[in-house]
Amino acid sequence: MSEEEKRDSIPDESAGRGTGIPNGGSPAKSKEDFDLASIYVSDAQYNRNIYFDTSPQAVRLYLLYNHWLPQVLLYFFILVDLSLALFEDPAVFPLPIWATMLVELLCLLVFTVRLVHYAKVIPRDKFWKDPKNICIIVILMLTLIDMIIYGALRAANYYAVRWSRVLRPLLLVNVTEGRQLRRAFRSIRNALPQIFYVFLLFMFSLLIFSLMALKLLGKRGLRTIDGAPYFTNYLEIVFELYVLVTTANSPDVMMPAYNASFVFTIFFILYILINTYIFMSVFLAVVYNNYKKYLKEEVRQLVRAKRHKMVRAFAVLQEQKEGEEPVVTQANWNQLVRLVQPGISNAYRDLLWSVCDDNNRGCIGKVAFVQLADLLNIEVITLKSRPHPLQGMCPALYLSAPSRLLCRLVQHRAFVIVFDLIILVNAVFIGLDEENPLIAHSEWVFLALYLLEILLKLYVFEPRAFFSRHSFWNWFDTLIVISALIATIINSALKSSGGYTSRQILDIVFILRVLRLIRVVDSIKRFRTIINTLIRIGPAILTFGQLIIVVYYIFAMVGMELFKGKVKFYEEGSSDPGKAYCGNPLLKGTAFAQLNYCKNNFNNVVSSFILLVELTVVNQWHVLSSGFASVTHVSARIFFVLFHILVVIVIINIFVAFVLEAFFVEYSVDKGNLQTSLERKIEELELAVAQENLEDNLVNAMETIDNDQGPGQSANNKPALMFKIASKSKNESKFRKTILRTTERERVFVTADAYSGMSTTSRFTSRRTAVCRKEHFKGSLLAVKFTG
Amino acid sequence: MSEEEKRDSIPDESAGRGTGIPNGGSPAKSKEDFDLASIYVSDAQYNRNIYFDTSPQAVRLYLLYNHWLPQVLLYFFILVDLSLALFEDPAVFPLPIWATMLVELLCLLVFTVRLVHYAKVIPRDKFWKDPKNICIIVILMLTLIDMIIYGALRAANYYAVRWSRVLRPLLLVNVTEGRQLRRAFRSIRNALPQIFYVFLLFMFSLLIFSLMALKLLGKRGLRTIDGAPYFTNYLEIVFELYVLVTTANSPDVMMPAYNASFVFTIFFILYILINTYIFMSVFLAVVYNNYKKYLKEEVRQLVRAKRHKMVRAFAVLQEQKEGEEPVVTQANWNQLVRLVQPGISNAYRDLLWSVCDDNNRGCIGKVAFVQLADLLNIEVITLKSRPHPLQGMCPALYLSAPSRLLCRLVQHRAFVIVFDLIILVNAVFIGLDEENPLIAHSEWVFLALYLLEILLKLYVFEPRAFFSRHSFWNWFDTLIVISALIATIINSALKSSGGYTSRQILDIVFILRVLRLIRVVDSIKRFRTIINTLIRIGPAILTFGQLIIVVYYIFAMVGMELFKGKVKFYEEGSSDPGKAYCGNPLLKGTAFAQLNYCKNNFNNVVSSFILLVELTVVNQWHVLSSGFASVTHVSARIFFVLFHILVVIVIINIFVAFVLEAFFVEYSVDKGNLQTSLERKIEELELAVAQENLEDNLVNAMETIDNDQGPGQSANNKPALMFKIASKSKNESKFRKTILRTTERERVFVTADAYSGMSTTSRFTSRRTAVCRKEHFKGSLLAVKFTG
């Protein structure tokens, strides 16, 4: 291990192995050098911050560590570990203890192997200094101890609690891949001190108002609607007024006082104004402000780390002639890019090189080299416009006048409008009673129409272009229509064979029918803009999904231990007298039982999650919390108040802050410098698609391009290879002018980068492009679309 | 009137009368010139944009028009006009029709006079081009017509509707003084198109989800908790799901489906995620984005208009020697400032002049002159530290050793802590039962302690400094303690005289007691920062208050016409059988009657306003709307949905956007250039108070300063006149570094300016300062505080 330590002690700027090579002449770089450099580049590309050992062996291990298979396996086992809660007591699907224990042991084993692998990759002292590794080790140890204790106690038939289950979701946070989630938690932790002071002030206001309510209303002998004394107990008032901040008991909490005199409403209106409107806005402001501040700081660090890694990669591959700047040759650069992104085409690689090597020197310096990670991150979507296969098979027919007329019809705007109208008529028919045989049969007509539409489009457009990876709506349409067709056929077959209709299949048919209507949205440009923004922030919302799951899981585990079996749900037909009070006499006469909330319980992990969702939505949370307080103890409310503070005040506000920020970025985003230079280069090479020819919707673009030439004809007078950077902000260019500022542009650039870094999925989406060589597809039209 | 037209035709840049004067030599400026120039300056200072006529007569009228008295009178009569709703049918305090009619006629007369006055001030064509004047005329005409029709119909005993009452609040918007309110409405109007598209998409999503709910759940024969069929009527489902977006019927709307199978919760969770969380965040983002955008634009226009007016004032007063730039002499400048702000002291005026005339030339050019309006807007608070009056009366005693020890004790940090502890003990005592004689008597002890505290402070600090205009907490303390003392004495006197306790006086005593506790907040610095921010955005919140009142008033008037008398409230003791269903058999069995919401009705304007507040808070609004729908028609729900869309989705979001923006500005604000130059000048003149000596809380500062010298001693070794600009951002300097950017600073500067322009009250707060001449108070310490 002395080797590793030695490597570690090399000063950062000297950047690893590269410096060890004699600089005179051009010694050939070894495979290890390329491996190392490619690791640095891909680490920079995906914002990985792992300080790995640079020995060839460790580098190989590190390559394996970053392979997608072990990562997918790791997440699979985390999922298995988490979903064990479904089978453990209190279980949705009960399994014997030994089975869940065995699976859990397997999971622990996998996590240990992964951790050992990680320990082999990075220097030992770095490993022990990293809190996330310590965290995982502690979690694994505690889980093991808990399993032993639990097993022993259960074997001896004692009562036992699997307390280590609350630790499980923390694995999701502490694995190396949980970068985005850790960032989200860090941004919460950083916002906490600020939130805390506002919260204290808010609590102070709550306590003062409660005291005033006690003094003003407590002695008047008022009664609530169910006859209980009104506002006589201080702690009750504090709780009631806390609930009023969430608006969940408005206006009920006010009604007895209001019935006595309208003057008292002044108290409540003041309270709501100060605590609900002003304090809650201040919470959002504080959370948002901190979120922005720390996001900016994190992004700055990311950019610095990325640059640092690229400098290291450069140091490994650099060659230096006497008295000149160190450079990287095109050959080495090509090999590096091939290693980093094997799927990249030669043509696109040449384009990237020409962006870097602007002066055609055949080699690039440090500054140009450092751009590489960002260049590779500019995602490329390719759309090939080759001749339609039918044209190849039967050109006479496909190019005949009627066929060309058909193509022109299908590409006409009216075609879209007609089908939008059909969808609207369909919507009305769906809304009508499907028992009516006319309506039932109309379904076949609509299905046929939709099928016809798809077939017509396939006749006109090249199928591979139609089903390109980013033609979301084409995929959507086809999948929905085909599934609806299959489901409807199965349903009809079942019905005609035995008169029996499967409820499940009918449900699927209905859902598919309704989903079909969504397509209308795509026809309206304004809607498309909003939806595209929503889709773009989608991956980052997934990070929040993980965050919510971590918090929910912990609360669900604790809640299940505290409240399992206290509330029972009886099925619809049950005649058990306990049904009226959820099987617990303590609930007799409570709002919880009256509102029939029996199924909102902690009796298994699914119910718990649904209950936590209801608590997140806030309304009636006081009824739920009072219900559980009355079957246990009044202090059970603390659990619910804690959940409210943590999830609604902190996390939901961060979510809102995130959506706000994402929307502002979408409205004000501008192309980064790199994207601009890439675009300039494309224009220089005269490979650009005319601005108006390529819309967000690629099929539209194809239509326009084809229209110029007549369908199916190849564009011989145009260059065969065409590039276009479709900047995100194209549709929002009107916003750009007003909002854009130099510093903001910079921020936005790095923020967008951070967002892309935040999405787990983006790591697994292949960036392989299908750009074709210029000379290869002579005579065919090819449009390439970049999405920043 | 040809005179006015002629004036109007003068090109803007030649700027009125000033240019007419021969420029050679220095002709003395007439009184009219100064009047005109001072009007331009004060228009610039208060952001008035009135294109008035520049004839001497019109100028005099314009001065009268801007006088505070007619403005206060105007608002008084608007208030009278609005509050007529209290006395008109359906009335809180019924008055005969002729009485309310007479008062309304008086109001109309006042408005007409004001409008005629305005017409005399501005050129006639400008008057008729201004939509707000046309609006007022139309409102007055329509009101008059309505009154005549109503009077005639009522005289003939026909049913009549006073429909013009909905127009009343529009006066508030259209009077010249309603600038801020118009700006708020403009920002809403500008945001509407963007909101509209998001809203359409949201409605589309709602309709699709409703259709899916109908198909999935409608045929399963599920029943709601009161046995009604579940999700069988499409329009009902749309309404229910709209209500679910507001979370008001969560989780009740889900329970029947959830009880059938937990799979259905996926539908509801998806729905809530998409519509409640994402769409509502998008609404906020769109509103906020538009708000920021248009605010910036408006502020830019304001700044431009302000500059333009100052240039005009300069043109009036300028003098020009051959071949030199036009200038304004110090004498003319002094006279102008004296006219614009009569209360300003000579010392402070000299300081301002030295800021403008940086090189001591005795005259200033255009650029320096234009700053004047902003310079005058930098508000100055003065605190005089003269010797304590007791020192003057009895110096031997006041400066004796025990007296000085006492002073030192009172100024010690422990004194504050001891009284904070006393307040906390007091809080506990208030919480306890006041029937207990021990507790009841303890009140006297606490009152005595608080009185003692105030007396001690008055002994130590100079009384006029202690009660300076901006020492909010000192005023607060004293008022609360004195009122509590008086109320407690009255209460005791009543009690001991006849054993009779007035409930009202007791209530006041209780409220005062509890309010006393708030003072603790001031001791904690973190809290003070938050509270100061809230206080600072207070005036601008008043604009939103007006906006809300306008919208509420209109909805209240319409609601009263639609729903008056449909729901009746019976007092507590009533034995009327109608009490159980609010006097309307149609309400039998509805949630409205069950929850005893009878007092939530439109039977008079006060009830209507309270009901509208409840609707704004959102919770249970569906119960209220369904209640009113069942006593009238199901379409009555439209009224409530409209109110929800307008108030909750649009106005509350703008309010939240406003609070967010105000907080961000507070966190990132920097001194404007002017403030910096004023500060620099003060430092040059060595009049600056040391940075750490002056805190936000001026009394603290006084303590610190005094501590250096011993109490009551004059600071002979320091300059007698001291200035300090207490920038708002001082406490947030740590935020400044990260957030401040050149462009943002500019924005913030103008935004803060717009805020100050937005507060109606700031127009009436006197800016008179009590800065004293340097030589006059030789030997006494004077600290001047500027608040930006």
Interface residues (C-beta under 8 A of the other chain):
Chain A: Y197 V198 L200 L201 F204 I208 L211 M212 L214 K215 L216 I225 Y234 T247 A248 N249 S250 P251 D252 M254 M255 Y258 N259 A260 F262 T265 I269 I272 T276 Y277 I278 S281 V282 L284 A285 V286 Y288 N289 K293 K296 E297 A427 I430 G431 D507 F510 I511 R513 V514 L517 I518 V520 V521 R526 F527 I530 I531 L534 F569 E572 L595 N596 Y597 K599 N600 V606 S607 I610 V613 E614 V617 V618 N619 Q620 I652 F655 V656 V659 L660 F663 F664 Y667 F735 T738 I739 R741 T742 T743 E744
Chain B: Y197 V198 L200 L201 F204 I208 L211 M212 L214 K215 L216 I225 Y234 T247 A248 N249 S250 P251 D252 M254 M255 Y258 N259 A260 F262 T265 I269 I272 T276 Y277 I278 S281 V282 L284 A285 V286 Y288 N289 K293 K296 E297 A427 I430 G431 D507 F510 I511 R513 V514 L517 I518 V520 V521 R526 F527 I530 I531 L534 F569 E572 L595 N596 Y597 K599 N600 V606 S607 I610 V613 E614 V617 V618 N619 Q620 I652 F655 V656 V659 L660 F663 F664 Y667 F735 T738 I739 R741 T742 T743 E744
